[in-house]
């Protein structure tokens, strides 16, 4: 492992959590959007992350957890931003311009499948994860400073 490996790993986490915060903020901003350019109500989005494993790891240990079988890892990366296609809540409002015109749900308006409480919890989680990664960067900087002081 190199000198800046921990900072690089934390940076991937910070970038992923920033994107996650942006997506959650977009979900919250569109929590009452009943009409989109694609048609229909807004659909909630989620960020899918995956670990970036180090396939060229030079060492193995019998004490390595099963999740690290492919090496120690190099952080995370965004696999995709996925739309949740579940139906949103239906509210009866036949005078609404986006009300369903015919069929069994005639007169109902479909609202986005965004739950504000869940989104706020996810936003706090993303914020805390970002802060944790920032703390890793600060800790690595402090260790580098201490290592440089040893040489004096």
Secondary structure, DSSP 4 states (H G I P E B T S, - for coil): --TTHHHHHHHHHHHHHHHHHHHHHHHHHTTT----TTSSS---EEEEEEE---TT-----TT--GGGTT-S---EEEEEEEE--S---EEE-TTSTT---SSTTTTEEEPPS--HHHHHHHHHHHHHHHHHHHHHHHHHHHHHHHHHHHT-
